[in-house]
Amino acid sequence: RGGRMEVLKENKEEEQREEEEMKALEVGDEHDGEKTLSADQACAPNDIPEFDWSSIDTSQLPSSYKTNSPKEKKLLRVADNFLQQYAHLCPDREPLLLHPANECGIEKFVSTTVRPTLLPYTELYHWEGCASFVSDYLTMEPLKSPIAPPSSLYSPTTILKYQRGNCFDFSVLLCSMLIGAGYDAYCVNGYATHNICTMDETLQVCPLLRKPPEVPKEGEKKSSKYRLKPPPDLQSKFELQQEAKKQAETAAARDKMERKEEAKATEMEKPKRDPLYGLRVHAWVLVLSGKREVPENFFINPFTGNSHSPTDEQFLGIESVWNHRNYWVNMQDCSNGCKDLIFDLGDSVRWEFMLLGTDKPHLLLPDVEEEEELLDSDMDNAQEKEEEDRRFDMPPSWVAPIQISPKEFETRSPQGRKVILYKEAKLEKWAPYLNGNGLVQRLTVYADSHYSKVVEVREWFKNREDKLERREVNRQMQVTKEYFHPGHLLGLKAHIYTSMEPETERTMEFYNEARVDGLQKHVENAHEMTDYFEGRDDCLYLQHVEFGKRVKKIQIAGTRTDINPRPIVQIKECFHRNPQKPADEDVAERIFLIAEERINLTYHLKDKYITASKKNFQKGAERDRKGNEIIMTPEMCITYKAGSSETDTKLLHLYKLLQKLMEEEKQLKHEIWESATEILEILKIREDEEADIKLTVSIYDTERNEKRRQEYEAMDNLMEDNLLGQEEQELDYLAPFLLQIGNVEKMSKWQAQRIKEDCLTDFKQRLTHKANIIHTHLQKEVEELQKKDRWYQENQNQLSMEDEADFLAYCSETMFRIRVLALRLKREKQMAPQKYLALEEKLRKDPRLSGHLSHP
């Protein structure tokens, strides 16, 4: 009874404390907005640097930012009229966000701030890419007052320039990109929880750590009645019952303890009580189904780029939505959050629209249609005027075209780095080429919520010359996993190891298509080595080697490992079935017991047989002490042939087979030694690659390739000059013209002058012809590009996203060829006079014409 009194007393004190906080909040909201902000100071992020928006330069902005057109002024009057009627009919509702001021202090209607734009990046053709880009590119700023919409709404171009903004700025930019990409998207002014409004994801599991949903297993097949019965169980049922009872009690105690710990952890992780619950203003994006094959409606939180269901409990209500065409006010009850909302914007009962010029049809019931037909034709003048005002079309957006350069798109986050804290995890992102090792993303997993004890580190790389894609380091198990893109020097696909020292436990996976031997996986430790193959002509798919201890170790200075190889104890090989051979002649497994000097062969099973044929050889000394060869004896081979009781008495065949196996054993030893050497080479190459990391640059990246382009041009010019000098030395320009006069030993001055002029004229014609050929190719490429552009303009509305991507790729390639041809033509025109003068000087000095030609 005393405990109940204490609980009631605590509940009463908590209710009184809540009432006092709400009263203080109301008083602060009425008298001083700064008090409201200070009350919520603990909820705002502390790591966001302050930015003075009043200091931004607006002098270079277009005139549409600084003035309103007549149509925009009329729209503001319509919005004021709509707001007065709304305040009169819904006095208990919060004021609507209709025409906040922009960065120039000019009031602009929110729908005209949306600027639909399709940016020329394939990643931004889908909503996931748009949402991810906006969340990464911009820095979040909290609202000045957490319970009121902002008094200003800047243009998306200004937000992109300074890379920061509040939730409304995020939403307008994201909505503009989604509408441009063909989605039916809307900006939403509503209410959400503290975690959503402040971008607090410390209680959320990182998306990279979420496990995929488990696929339900198919039911077990019914057992056949002809199935063999299991042997009888002779164990004591009483003892089994007692053991099961003890295990059940132990499991129940353990489960109870785990439930207590989970409940305690859940209670610790449970968010604190928010005094502003249900009052926090937030903006997000609504995407309706229909366009772009969207199956159902969903929300997008612009801060994180994650999608949410409209029934998500974190979204508590909606005041209004808008796009670039109209503005809608929600007239539905939000006491249960957004779960029961119906997003049919054509329903004028649930959604009150501001302008009649909307692409959403009105929901008209049959009774309403009959009443409209029975209305008198003479209507009140005021109603006619109001109807005309509401039929007013939305003016075009006042925002300048949204543009994002390739460098800005690649850099993403401000300064190219962004850090996100999740539940017991930290995610870091970098722009490509920002880190010298190619690191673009790193996920650090911790064992506690204080981010102190690291459990695992995952890293993602791009543009590495060694093709490294991902690295995972388990700090507890001290295991490192590396994954590679196709194209590595040695076909490496994955490398899992605990140490880079040789002859330690490791697993290597390869792209078997890129290897001659078809090696797919290599597993080794200090005593064993196993290779897995695929696609081999000899049907080999497994090779297992067991090693013994070294008798003597020889260490050489400067080397990491022993020179003498490990002694091989056993070699085991497994083969797939070769249908071209009989089953009892097709080896399935062969084991070379080197220490015991034995070789065991096991063949594949024949049809309808449960045992396989076998041959076990016992190797003898090839020669005795006198040097005589040992004759094959029946005791040296034990043969079993499935389905036959006869033994193979042809010792000659067995002798030849044994000789062949012994030769293959020697070859296998050599191959194993080469395989171990290759592993050492791979380890050495990996150490060298990590010590000197190099990044690759695309040939289309003109900014990063500028230095390389200059070096290439200088080298190309040098090589061309050398080749030109060699050609001039090798070619005899006078030979064809000397043949015309019969190669006379002495010629007159007139003949020498004529030969010189003919030679120069012919050389000039060849230079002109070469330039004309380049010019013809250039004109052809330009005409093809113009033709393709006209086709695109005519069919633009009917093209899919893939067709547009192909068109952009074609334009990029054609423009590259045009630039190359233009540079070649320009260079030929520049070099032609120099080549002509060089030939003229060479002819003047030619001994066959000397004495007759004067200096020009």
Summary of the structure (lengths in Angstrom):
residues: 856
radius of gyration: 41.2
end to end distance: 124.6
largest distance: 138.2
contacts: 2214
relative contact order: 0.05
helix: 41%
strand: 18%
